[in-house]
Amino acid sequence: MATLQELKALLSERTEELKKRNRLIEHLEKELDKKDATIRHLTNEIDKFRQVVCPLTQQIIQQGSPRPGRRLEGQTALRTKRQAISAEPPEGDPGAIGQKISKSPKSRDLIRSAILDNDFMKNLEMTQIREIVDCMYPVEYAAGSLIIKEGAVGSIVYVMEEGRVEVSRENKYLSTLAPGKVFGELAILYNCKRTATIKAATDCKLWAIERQCFQTIMMRTGLIRQAEYTDFLKSVPIFKNLPEETLTKISDVLEETFYNPGDYIIRQGARGDTFFIISKGQVKVTIKQPNSGEEQYIRTLQKGDFFGEKALQGDDLRTANIIADEHEGVTCLVIDRETFNQLISSLDEIRTRYKDEGVERRRINEEFRDVKLADLRILATLGVGGFGRVELVQIAGDPMRSFALKQMKKSQIVETRQQQHIMSEKEIMGEANCEFIVKLFKTFKDRKYLYMLMEACLGGELWTILRDKGHFDDSTTRFYTACVVEAFDYLHSRNIIYRDLKPENLLLDVNGYVKLVDFGFAKKLQQGRKTWTFCGTPEYVAPEVILNRGHDISADYWSLGVLMFELLTGTPPFTGSDPMKTYNIILKGIDAIEFPRNITRNATALIKKLCRDNPTERLGYQKGGISEIQKHKWFDGFNWEGLINHTLIPPITPKVRNVTDTSNFDEYPPDSEGPPLDDLTGWDAEF
């Protein structure tokens, strides 16, 4: 045995080793801190460099342009503006689906396998995939014939069963597709131009489905599921008195879980915080006898029955065993206490925060009652959009003010079936009275155009400033994000969804405050209801929009997170080489995105809370509403009152010399297409 002296010596030796290790760890930590400081310093230097170089580069590109950011005819900006896209609003009865076409089991398996192998379509639910398989119809193409032509507008998606097709872009061969592949899938989301040419290399047999049928299936299955889940919830005592809107939110967050035959879903005496509704199959309820320890059968629960409701109210000690059916198992809809508590609240105080401002709007509109289209004098073009142009105008005899006149081609609106969106834009903007939303004063129309006379924001687009600076720092991003939060607070309290947030749709007024513009995709929703039209800008659309699951104001919170990321870095988090690639990146979620080091921990946390895959989990949509965003750590110390009262000094004050100064906007060439065709169908009678 070792002597006491030897043990002391060994202990002393070990103590010295530990001290050396601690000193080494301290040294390494100091070195890491130094490296982090160096990285932060280099990041700041790169930021400063970018802020100097980006505008200079822009000037070089523009060959002596009189100011940074101005784009003259024939010249290319560093970044191009993104066009929003939209499907036509769903038509007809959502309960009616396309005709079911009989198929052999082999064909059904091939179509189902092809869908599950496709990056986008594999995200659909199995019930939806089954209905798509049912409704696909056969088409045949002879060798050498054209199936899809690049640049043509498409509305059909295909699954190949027999033969081979060749894919090319700009007359360059890309690949050959064999049986069991999906192609043309972007066309089932919205009316888009085909991005490649697909030609039959051999005789081909394909299965096809039209966009309208696909969207009807998606809408129908979503509505059926929501109605079924809501009915389940209404039968539960603790839910029956909740508002319809809250029940809808809970039904959206219920997770479908399958339990194998004989599984113990709940064990007597265990602690739990989960509530279950049986959606398929049955369970056995038993209680363990205190003396014998034997399980006594109590009853059987079936579809529509529920258990574990006390766990949502805090009583989490389970009083019985719940066992899945011994033969087929059971499927349950599941919600946990934390998720439940986040959704339960009275939304009245959020909805009534703003008093009725209709009187004020009528006074504003009265001022422009006698203004005629002929009274407007066009000075310059401020922007070019999907349906026309926005011009800076003055009213005859009023040299002290200027306005923005949005001109939209009626024939193009009809061609793309966007009449409903345009009428909605007029109605929502006409009623809105918020300092963070561009005001609409009057509308006009003639045989060719619709016109909207609006407030002019001569500070220019936030997009232009972002393009020239590269990206914004934390405090600048916070100010612009806060302006959007205030605009969303106004809209969402009235159950209006915006659906097209991006820097291109944020204008600076002469003081540097940001206002939301372009309400072409805005829509007033019925209480607790969703909308199903695919619309927005690809990089900003939420997963539920892509997957056609129905969406509501929660989609705006997703886009708010995307905006924050883009303002802080200069590029949105989700971006691919084409729209379909972008959508597939979005469907992988925000956690798959690497955040640059210059985004602070609190900013990262807020972006990730806004960009949650499940719409009901997004900050702003839960109990407490949009105030939860305002109270987030990233906004600590921010002067919300100063923002609302316009006493807060903006981070950037635009230079605006007078009411006709357009120096903060890019220059645009005249419209080369000429006047559009007349439209006399009368759909715009109420415009």
C-alpha positions in Angstrom: 0.0 0.0 0.0 1.1 3.6 -0.7 2.3 5.6 2.3 0.6 8.8 3.4 3.7 10.7 2.1 3.4 9.1 -1.3 -0.4 9.9 -1.5 0.3 13.6 -0.6 3.1 13.7 -3.3 0.7 12.2 -5.9 -2.1 14.6 -4.9 0.3 17.6 -5.2 1.4 16.4 -8.6 -2.2 16.0 -9.8 -3.0 19.5 -8.4 -0.1 21.0 -10.4 -1.3 19.2 -13.5 -4.9 20.7 -13.0 -3.5 24.2 -12.5 -1.4 23.8 -15.7 -4.6 22.7 -17.6 -6.6 25.6 -16.2 -3.9 28.0 -17.2 -3.9 26.5 -20.7 -7.7 26.7 -21.0 -7.6 30.4 -19.8 -4.9 31.0 -22.4 -6.9 29.4 -25.2 -10.1 31.3 -24.2 -8.1 34.6 -24.4 -6.8 33.6 -27.8 -10.4 32.8 -28.9 -11.6 36.2 -27.6 -8.8 37.9 -29.5 -9.8 36.0 -32.7 -13.5 36.9 -32.2 -12.5 40.5 -31.7 -10.4 40.4 -34.9 -13.2 38.8 -36.9 -15.7 41.5 -35.6 -13.2 44.2 -36.5 -12.7 42.7 -40.0 -16.4 42.4 -40.4 -16.9 46.1 -39.5 -14.1 47.1 -41.9 -15.7 45.0 -44.7 -19.0 46.7 -44.0 -17.4 50.1 -44.2 -15.6 49.1 -47.4 -18.9 47.8 -48.9 -20.7 51.0 -48.0 -18.1 53.1 -49.8 -17.5 50.8 -52.7 -21.1 49.8 -53.6 -22.2 53.4 -54.5 -18.8 54.0 -56.3 -19.2 50.7 -58.2 -22.8 51.8 -59.1 -21.5 55.1 -60.4 -18.8 53.4 -62.5 -21.4 51.0 -63.9 -23.6 53.9 -64.8 -20.7 55.7 -66.6 -20.8 59.0 -64.9 -24.4 59.0 -63.8 -25.2 62.3 -61.9 -25.9 60.4 -58.6 -25.5 57.0 -57.0 -28.4 54.6 -57.7 -29.8 56.2 -60.8 -30.2 53.8 -63.7 -30.3 55.2 -67.2 -31.8 53.5 -70.2 -29.7 50.5 -71.4 -27.8 50.2 -68.2 -28.0 47.4 -65.7 -28.3 47.8 -61.9 -26.3 45.6 -59.5 -29.5 43.9 -58.4 -32.7 43.8 -60.3 -36.2 44.4 -58.8 -38.2 41.3 -58.1 -41.6 40.9 -59.7 -44.4 39.6 -57.6 -46.4 36.7 -59.0 -50.0 35.5 -58.4 -52.3 32.6 -59.3 -55.8 33.5 -60.3 -58.1 33.3 -57.2 -59.7 29.8 -56.9 -63.0 29.5 -58.7 -66.1 27.3 -58.3 -67.0 25.0 -55.6 -64.1 23.8 -53.4 -66.0 20.7 -52.7 -66.0 19.6 -56.3 -62.8 18.0 -57.6 -61.9 16.8 -61.1 -63.1 13.6 -62.6 -61.4 10.5 -61.3 -59.6 8.6 -64.0 -59.3 4.8 -63.6 -55.7 3.5 -63.6 -53.9 0.2 -63.1 -52.3 -0.4 -59.8 -48.9 -0.3 -61.6 -49.7 3.2 -62.9 -51.0 4.4 -59.6 -47.8 3.2 -57.8 -45.6 4.9 -60.5 -47.4 8.3 -60.2 -47.3 8.1 -56.3 -43.5 7.2 -56.4 -42.8 10.0 -58.8 -44.5 12.6 -56.6 -42.7 11.3 -53.5 -39.4 11.6 -55.3 -40.0 15.2 -56.3 -38.4 17.9 -54.1 -41.6 20.0 -54.0 -44.5 17.6 -54.3 -43.1 15.2 -51.6 -44.1 17.8 -49.0 -47.9 17.3 -49.8 -50.0 15.2 -47.4 -50.8 11.6 -48.4 -54.6 12.4 -48.7 -53.7 15.1 -51.2 -51.3 12.8 -53.1 -54.0 10.1 -53.3 -56.5 12.6 -54.8 -53.9 13.9 -57.3 -53.2 10.3 -58.4 -57.0 9.8 -58.8 -57.5 12.9 -61.0 -54.4 12.6 -63.3 -55.4 11.9 -66.9 -53.4 10.2 -69.7 -51.7 12.1 -72.6 -49.5 10.7 -75.4 -46.8 12.4 -77.5 -45.1 11.0 -80.6 -41.3 11.0 -80.9 -40.0 14.5 -81.8 -43.1 16.4 -80.7 -43.0 19.4 -78.3 -44.5 18.8 -74.8 -43.4 22.1 -73.1 -42.0 25.2 -74.9 -39.6 27.5 -73.1 -41.3 30.9 -72.5 -44.8 29.7 -73.1 -47.4 30.1 -70.3 -48.2 26.7 -68.7 -50.8 25.3 -66.4 -50.1 21.5 -66.5 -47.8 19.2 -64.5 -46.7 15.9 -65.9 -45.6 12.5 -64.7 -43.9 10.3 -67.3 -44.8 6.6 -67.4 -43.3 5.4 -70.7 -40.6 6.8 -73.0 -37.9 9.4 -72.7 -37.9 13.2 -73.0 -35.1 15.7 -73.6 -34.8 18.9 -71.6 -33.1 22.0 -73.1 -32.8 25.7 -72.3 -32.0 28.4 -74.9 -31.5 25.5 -77.4 -28.8 23.9 -75.2 -29.3 20.2 -74.2 -29.6 19.8 -70.4 -30.7 16.3 -69.6 -32.8 13.3 -70.5 -35.7 12.3 -68.2 -36.8 8.6 -67.9 -40.1 7.2 -66.6 -41.1 7.9 -63.0 -40.2 11.6 -63.1 -42.4 14.7 -62.5 -41.8 17.8 -64.7 -43.5 21.2 -65.1 -44.5 21.4 -61.4 -44.1 25.2 -61.1 -47.2 25.6 -63.3 -49.5 24.1 -60.7 -48.7 26.9 -58.3 -49.4 29.9 -60.6 -49.6 31.2 -64.2 -45.9 31.2 -65.2 -43.7 31.0 -68.2 -42.0 27.7 -68.7 -38.3 27.8 -67.9 -37.2 25.1 -70.3 -38.2 23.2 -73.4 -39.2 19.5 -73.1 -39.4 17.4 -76.3 -40.4 13.7 -76.7 -37.2 11.7 -77.6 -39.3 8.6 -78.1 -43.0 7.9 -78.1 -44.2 8.9 -74.6 -47.1 8.1 -72.4 -47.6 10.7 -69.6 -50.1 11.5 -66.8 -51.2 15.1 -66.4 -53.1 17.4 -64.0 -54.3 21.0 -64.5 -53.5 23.8 -62.0 -57.2 24.5 -61.3 -57.8 20.8 -60.4 -54.7 20.7 -58.2 -55.6 23.9 -56.3 -59.2 22.6 -55.8 -57.8 19.4 -54.3 -55.5 21.4 -52.0 -58.2 23.8 -50.9 -60.8 21.0 -50.4 -58.6 18.7 -48.3 -57.5 21.7 -46.2 -61.1 22.8 -45.5 -62.3 19.3 -44.8 -59.5 18.7 -42.3 -60.0 22.1 -40.6 -63.8 21.5 -40.3 -63.3 18.0 -39.0 -60.7 19.1 -36.4 -62.8 22.1 -35.3 -65.9 19.8 -34.8 -63.8 17.5 -32.7 -62.7 20.4 -30.5 -66.2 21.7 -30.1 -67.2 18.4 -28.4 -64.5 18.9 -25.7 -65.9 20.8 -22.6 -62.8 23.0 -22.1 -62.9 24.1 -25.7 -66.7 24.5 -26.4 -66.9 28.2 -25.3 -63.8 29.4 -27.1 -64.2 31.7 -30.1 -64.3 30.1 -33.6 -61.0 31.8 -34.5 -59.2 30.3 -31.5 -60.6 26.8 -32.4 -59.3 27.2 -35.9 -55.9 28.1 -34.6 -55.9 25.1 -32.3 -57.0 22.8 -35.1 -54.1 24.1 -37.2 -51.6 23.2 -34.6 -52.9 19.7 -33.8 -50.3 17.1 -34.8 -51.4 13.7 -36.2 -49.6 10.9 -34.4 -49.9 7.2 -35.0 -49.5 4.7 -32.1 -48.7 1.0 -32.8 -51.0 -1.8 -31.6 -50.7 -2.3 -27.9 -48.7 0.9 -27.3 -49.2 2.7 -23.9 -50.1 6.2 -25.0 -50.6 7.3 -21.3 -49.4 5.4 -18.2 -51.3 5.8 -14.9 -49.3 7.9 -12.4 -47.0 9.4 -14.9 -46.8 13.2 -15.4 -48.0 14.6 -18.7 -48.8 17.8 -20.4 -50.5 16.5 -23.6 -54.1 16.2 -24.8 -55.3 13.7 -27.4 -58.3 13.4 -29.7 -58.8 10.0 -31.5 -59.1 10.6 -35.3 -58.8 6.9 -36.4 -59.0 3.6 -34.5 -59.7 3.1 -30.8 -58.0 2.8 -27.4 -58.6 0.8 -24.2 -58.8 2.6 -20.9 -57.6 0.6 -17.8 -56.9 1.4 -14.2 -54.3 -0.4 -12.0 -55.8 -1.8 -8.8 -53.9 -0.5 -5.7 -54.0 -3.9 -3.9 -53.6 -6.5 -6.6 -51.7 -4.4 -9.1 -53.9 -5.9 -11.9 -55.2 -3.6 -14.7 -59.0 -3.4 -14.7 -60.7 -2.6 -18.0 -62.9 0.5 -17.8 -64.0 1.4 -21.3 -63.1 1.7 -25.0 -62.8 5.2 -26.7 -63.3 5.6 -30.4 -63.0 8.2 -33.2 -64.0 11.7 -31.9 -63.4 10.7 -28.2 -60.7 12.6 -26.3 -58.5 12.0 -23.2 -55.8 13.9 -21.2 -57.7 17.2 -21.2 -56.8 17.9 -17.6 -53.1 18.1 -18.6 -53.9 21.3 -20.4 -55.2 22.9 -17.2 -52.2 22.0 -15.1 -53.4 18.8 -13.5 -50.7 16.6 -15.0 -50.8 13.4 -13.0 -52.3 10.7 -15.2 -55.2 8.8 -13.5 -55.5 5.9 -16.0 -53.7 3.9 -18.7 -54.6 4.5 -22.3 -53.6 1.7 -24.6 -53.7 1.7 -28.5 -55.9 -0.9 -30.2 -54.3 -4.3 -30.1 -55.0 -5.1 -33.8 -54.7 -1.9 -35.9 -53.2 0.8 -33.6 -54.7 4.3 -33.3 -54.1 7.7 -34.8 -54.5 10.7 -32.5 -54.5 14.5 -32.9 -52.2 15.8 -30.2 -51.5 19.2 -28.6 -49.3 20.0 -25.6 -49.9 22.5 -22.8 -47.3 25.1 -23.9 -48.7 25.3 -27.4 -52.3 25.4 -26.1 -51.5 28.2 -23.6 -49.8 30.3 -26.3 -52.9 30.2 -28.4 -55.6 30.8 -25.8 -56.4 34.5 -25.3 -59.1 37.0 -26.0 -58.1 38.9 -29.1 -60.6 41.7 -28.5 -58.1 44.2 -27.0 -55.9 43.7 -30.1 -58.7 44.1 -32.6 -60.2 47.3 -31.0 -57.0 49.1 -30.4 -57.7 51.5 -33.2 -60.8 53.7 -33.1 -62.9 54.0 -36.3 -61.3 56.6 -38.5 -63.8 56.6 -41.3 -64.8 60.2 -40.6 -61.2 61.3 -41.1 -60.9 59.4 -44.4 -64.1 60.9 -45.8 -62.8 64.4 -45.0 -59.5 63.6 -47.0 -61.4 62.2 -49.9 -63.9 65.1 -50.0 -61.0 67.5 -50.8 -60.3 65.7 -54.1 -64.0 65.2 -55.0 -63.9 67.5 -58.0 -60.5 66.6 -59.4 -60.6 65.1 -62.9 -58.1 63.0 -64.8 -57.6 65.9 -67.2 -56.5 68.1 -64.3 -53.4 66.0 -63.7 -50.1 66.9 -65.3 -47.4 64.2 -65.6 -43.9 65.2 -64.6 -41.8 62.0 -64.4 -42.0 58.2 -64.0 -41.4 57.0 -60.4 -41.7 53.3 -61.1 -42.7 50.5 -63.5 -44.8 47.6 -62.3 -46.6 44.5 -63.6 -49.7 46.3 -64.9 -48.3 49.7 -65.8 -46.4 52.7 -64.4 -46.4 55.1 -61.5 -46.1 58.8 -62.5 -45.3 61.9 -60.4 -48.2 64.3 -61.2 -49.5 67.7 -60.1 -53.0 69.0 -60.0 -53.6 72.0 -62.3 -53.5 75.2 -60.2 -51.8 73.5 -57.2 -48.0 74.0 -57.5 -47.3 73.4 -53.8 -48.1 69.7 -53.9 -47.4 66.6 -55.9 -48.9 63.1 -56.1 -48.2 59.6 -57.3 -50.5 58.4 -60.1 -50.6 54.6 -60.5 -51.8 53.6 -64.0 -52.9 50.0 -64.6 -53.7 48.4 -68.0 -57.3 47.0 -67.8 -56.7 44.4 -70.6 -53.7 43.0 -68.8 -55.6 42.8 -65.5 -58.3 40.8 -67.3 -55.8 38.6 -69.2 -54.1 37.6 -65.9 -57.4 37.3 -64.1 -56.4 39.8 -61.3 -59.7 41.8 -61.3 -60.5 40.6 -57.8 -57.1 41.7 -56.4 -57.3 45.2 -58.0 -60.8 45.8 -56.6 -59.6 44.7 -53.2 -56.6 47.0 -53.4 -58.8 50.0 -54.1 -61.2 49.1 -51.2 -58.4 48.5 -48.6 -56.3 51.6 -49.5 -59.4 53.8 -49.7 -60.3 52.9 -46.1 -56.8 52.9 -44.6 -55.7 55.9 -42.5 -52.3 55.0 -41.1 -49.1 57.1 -41.1 -47.1 54.0 -42.2 -49.3 53.2 -45.2 -49.4 55.3 -48.4 -52.7 57.2 -48.7 -55.1 56.8 -51.6 -57.0 60.0 -52.4 -59.1 59.2 -55.6 -59.5 56.7 -58.4 -60.2 57.3 -62.1 -60.8 55.1 -65.1 -61.1 55.2 -68.9 -61.4 52.7 -71.7 -57.7 51.5 -71.3 -56.5 52.2 -67.8 -57.5 52.3 -64.1 -55.8 55.1 -62.1 -55.1 55.6 -58.4 -54.1 59.1 -57.2 -51.9 58.6 -54.1 -49.6 60.3 -51.7 -46.1 60.8 -53.2 -43.2 59.6 -51.1 -40.2 61.4 -52.6 -37.6 59.8 -50.4 -37.5 56.9 -52.9 -37.7 53.1 -52.4 -35.9 51.4 -49.5 -34.8 48.9 -52.1 -32.7 51.5 -53.9 -31.0 52.6 -50.7 -30.3 48.9 -49.7 -28.9 48.3 -53.2 -26.5 51.2 -52.9 -25.4 50.6 -49.3 -25.1 46.8 -49.5 -26.9 46.2 -46.2 -27.9 48.1 -43.0 -26.7 47.9 -39.5 -28.8 46.7 -36.6 -30.3 50.1 -35.5 -31.2 51.1 -39.1 -32.9 47.8 -39.7 -34.7 48.1 -36.4 -36.2 51.5 -37.4 -37.5 50.2 -40.8 -38.7 46.9 -39.3 -40.6 48.9 -36.6 -42.3 51.0 -39.3 -43.5 47.8 -40.9 -44.7 46.4 -37.6 -46.8 49.5 -37.1 -48.3 49.1 -40.6 -49.0 45.4 -39.9 -50.6 46.3 -36.5 -53.0 48.6 -38.2 -53.9 46.1 -41.0 -54.0 42.9 -38.9 -56.2 44.6 -36.2 -58.7 44.8 -39.1 -58.0 41.3 -40.3 -56.3 42.5 -43.4 -53.4 40.4 -44.8 -50.8 42.3 -46.9 -48.9 39.4 -48.7 -46.2 41.3 -50.6 -43.7 42.7 -48.1 -40.2 43.4 -49.6 -37.9 46.5 -49.8 -39.3 47.4 -53.3 -42.7 48.1 -51.6 -41.4 50.3 -48.8 -41.2 54.0 -49.7 -39.5 56.8 -47.7 -41.3 60.0 -47.1 -39.4 63.3 -47.1 -38.5 62.9 -43.4 -37.2 59.3 -43.9 -40.1 57.4 -42.4 -41.1 54.2 -44.3 -44.6 53.7 -45.7 -46.1 50.5 -47.1 -47.2 50.7 -50.8 -48.8 48.4 -53.4 -51.8 46.6 -51.9 -52.5 44.5 -55.0 -52.3 41.3 -53.0 -53.9 42.6 -49.8 -57.1 41.0 -48.7 -59.7 41.4 -45.9 -60.3 38.0 -44.3 -63.4 36.8 -42.6 -62.9 36.1 -38.9 -61.0 32.8 -38.4 -60.9 32.1 -42.1 -58.0 31.5 -44.5 -57.3 32.4 -48.1 -55.9 30.1 -50.8 -54.6 32.1 -53.7 -50.8 31.7 -54.3 -49.4 35.2 -54.5 -46.3 37.2 -53.3 -42.7 37.5 -54.3 -40.9 34.1 -54.5 -38.2 34.8 -51.9 -40.8 36.0 -49.4 -43.7 33.5 -49.6 -44.4 31.4 -46.5 -44.3 27.6 -46.6 -48.1 27.3 -46.2 -48.6 29.5 -49.3 -46.3 27.3 -51.4 -48.0 24.1 -50.2 -51.5 25.5 -50.8 -52.6 24.8 -47.2 -54.5 28.1 -46.8 -52.9 31.1 -45.1 -53.8 34.1 -43.0 -52.1 37.1 -41.3 -49.4 34.7 -40.0 -47.9 34.7 -43.5 -47.0 38.4 -43.0 -45.0 37.6 -39.9 -42.9 35.0 -42.0 -42.2 37.8 -44.5 -41.2 40.2 -41.8 -38.5 37.8 -40.7 -37.3 37.5 -44.3 -37.2 41.3 -44.6 -35.1 41.6 -41.4 -32.6 39.1 -42.8 -32.4 40.9 -46.1 -32.0 44.4 -44.6 -29.2 43.1 -42.3 -27.3 41.1 -45.1 -28.3 42.5 -48.4 -29.9 39.3 -49.6 -32.9 37.3 -48.5 -32.3 34.0 -46.6 -34.1 31.8 -49.2 -32.9 32.3 -52.7 -32.4 29.8 -55.6 -31.5 30.0 -59.3 -35.1 29.7 -60.2 -38.5 30.1 -58.3 -38.9 26.3 -57.8 -35.5 26.0 -56.3 -36.3 29.0 -54.0 -39.5 27.3 -52.9 -37.7 24.0 -52.1 -35.2 26.0 -50.0 -38.0 27.7 -48.1 -39.6 24.3 -47.4 -36.4 23.1 -45.7 -36.9 25.9 -43.1 -35.0 28.7 -41.5 -32.8 26.3 -39.4 -31.2 25.1 -42.6 -29.9 28.7 -43.3 -26.5 29.8 -42.1 -26.6 33.2 -40.5 -23.7 35.6 -41.1 -21.7 36.7 -38.1 -22.8 40.3 -38.4 -26.4 39.4 -37.4 -26.6 39.7 -33.6 -27.9 37.0 -31.4 -31.1 38.8 -30.6 -31.8 39.6 -34.3 -31.2 35.9 -35.1 -33.6 34.8 -32.4 -36.3 37.2 -33.6 -35.9 36.1 -37.3 -36.2 32.5 -36.3 -39.3 33.1 -34.2 -40.9 34.9 -37.1 -39.9 32.3 -39.6 -41.3 29.2 -37.9 -42.6 26.5 -40.3 -45.9 26.1 -38.4 -47.9 29.4 -38.9 -49.4 29.2 -35.4 -46.0 29.2 -33.7 -44.8 32.5 -35.2 -44.2 35.5 -32.9 -47.0 38.0 -33.5 -49.7 35.4 -34.2 -50.0 34.0 -30.7 -51.5 35.1 -27.4 -50.6 38.8 -27.0 -50.5 39.4 -30.7 -48.1 41.8 -32.4 -47.1 43.3 -29.1 -44.9 40.2 -28.6 -42.7 41.4 -31.5 -42.5 44.9 -30.0 -41.5 43.4 -26.6 -38.8 41.2 -28.1 -35.2 41.7 -26.8 -34.1 43.0 -30.2 -36.3 46.0 -29.7 -35.2 46.7 -26.1 -34.9 50.4 -25.6 -36.6 51.3 -28.9 -38.8 54.4 -28.7 -42.1 53.1 -30.1 -43.9 56.2 -28.9 -41.4 58.5 -30.7 -41.9 56.4 -33.9 -45.7 56.6 -33.7 -45.6 60.4 -33.0 -42.9 60.9 -35.7 -40.5 62.6 -33.2 -37.9 59.8 -33.5 -35.0 60.8 -35.9 -34.8 58.3 -38.8 -31.4 56.7 -39.6 -31.4 58.1 -43.2 -32.9 61.5 -44.1 -33.4 61.7 -47.9 -32.5 64.9 -49.8 -35.6 66.3 -51.4 -35.3 69.8 -52.8 -38.9 70.4 -53.7 -42.3 68.7 -54.4 -41.2 67.8 -58.0 -37.7 66.4 -57.1 -37.4 62.8 -58.3 -33.7 62.5 -57.7 -34.2 59.6 -55.2 -35.8 57.4 -57.9 -34.2 55.5 -60.8 -34.9 56.8 -64.3 -37.1 54.8 -66.7 -37.4 54.9 -70.5 -40.8 55.7 -72.0 -43.3 52.9 -72.4 -42.3 51.3 -75.8 -45.3 49.0 -76.0 -47.8 51.6 -76.9 -51.4 52.0 -75.6 -53.2 48.8 -74.6 -56.5 47.5 -76.1 -59.7 49.0 -74.9 -61.7 47.0 -72.2 -65.4 47.7 -72.1 -66.6 44.6 -70.3 -67.6 46.7 -67.2 -66.0 44.5 -64.5 -64.5 47.8 -63.1 -67.9 49.5 -62.6 -67.2 50.0 -58.9 -63.7 51.2 -59.3 
